[in-house]
Amino acid sequence: MDFQLIDQELCEARLFRASRQFSAFSGEDIAHLLYLDTMLTYMLAQDDDQAEFARKYAGDTAKFGTYSLFRTHATDAYMLAYQIAHPMNDHVKLKNAASSKKHLEGLQFQKRHHIMFMRKIQKAKDTRAEAITYLYRLEKQLKVTDARYRAWRRMIVDWPKLNYTGKQRIVAQVIQELRRRGAGSGRYMEITYGLEPMLKKVKFRNIDKPKSDTGKKIAGAVAGAIAGRYAADKINKSSNKTAKNVGTGIGAIAGYWAAGKKK
């Protein structure tokens, strides 16, 4: 019995569903999105508040032990890795199919190493040294040559030591890149849910006269929001409402970090 149609309809991977079976993406997009997803998983695992989310996501990605089968209820990372490992499969409809599949076939993706890295994140056994080495190798395997990605990688491996400005810059730029790749709007990617709780901690009330630590955090969030709106305009080189809203949210996160986290 052919379960291919059932698998496609029931698949839980948000990105796969929202992109109409990856038809919105080229082969290069698929490779870059897996790289971003992997970096963000490691980044969130280094954040005290989001580590649990990231480690569960990493565990759900690696729990099958291989990327050899198209699976229902898989994570975005699993589905992206599956497509890279099996570019000629019949489950996916890529944009510019012929050239996209050719691009994916030319990658040297080592799926077992990726699974091992995700398992170490899951078990909190990942180290900075391992992350530096593995993310560099993954960048080469997936033919990611954009200098921005290299800059993000170098900063993300030092995530706990970054000040709020550095964290703000990375998150804002990565979100803009996800949007540019067609995976950032409408909360497409599961990994972006790791950022939402940071926004929920910020309450814009009684901001004029902060009288407590909470008040200081709120004031810092508002100041960060203003800076974030400016940053979004600079990054997007436009003044559209969506970019400003994104910047405000990311700025609020940064302000919260600055006022209350001091990492």
C-alpha positions, 0 to 999 in steps of 0.5 A: 500500500502506498502511504506517500500521500498520507505522509505528505498530508499528515507531516508535522514539519511546519516548514514543509507544510507552509512551503507547499512541500518545499516548492517555495525553495531552491536546493540552495535555500534548503541547504542554507535553511538547514545550516541556519536551523542547526546554528539556531538550535545550538544558540538557543541551547546556550541560553538559560531560558531557551535551553530546554526548548532547543534540547527537546527540538534537537532530540526530536530531530535525531530520535530516528537515528538516521535521515533515511526515510520520509517521516510524518511528525518529523521536525523541520531540521529532519525534513531539510536534512532528509531532502539534502540526503535524498535529493531525488526523492518523490515526496518533495517539489522543489523550485527549479527542480532540475538545477535544485536537485543537481545542487543538492547532489553536489553537497557533501552532507554527512548526515551521521555527524549531523545527528551526532551533533544534535544528540550532543545538544539534546544531552547538554554534552555539546562543547564550544570547541565541538561547535566551532569545529562542526559548524565550520565543517557543516558550512563547507559541506552545505556550500554556504559561502555567504560572509554573513553566515560566517560572522553569525557562526563566530558570534553564536559559538560565544553566545553566553559571553555576548552582550545584549547588543551582539545578541540583538544584532544576530537575532535581528539579522537572522530573522531578516535572512529567514524572511528573505529565504521565504521561511520567516513570515507566518512563523514558518519554522519551528525553531523560531518558537524558541524566540517567542517566550523572550517577547512574552516576558516584556510587559509594556506597563508603568514604564515612566518610573521603574521602581523595581528590578522588573521596572528596570527590565521593562524600561530597558525593553522599551529602549531596546524596542526603539533601537530595534526599529532603527536596526530593522530599517537599516537591515531591510533598507526600507521603512515598511511596517513589517520590518519595524515590527520585527525590529521592535520585538527583537529590540525588546528582547535585547532590552530585556537581556540588557536590563536583567540578564547581564551576560 
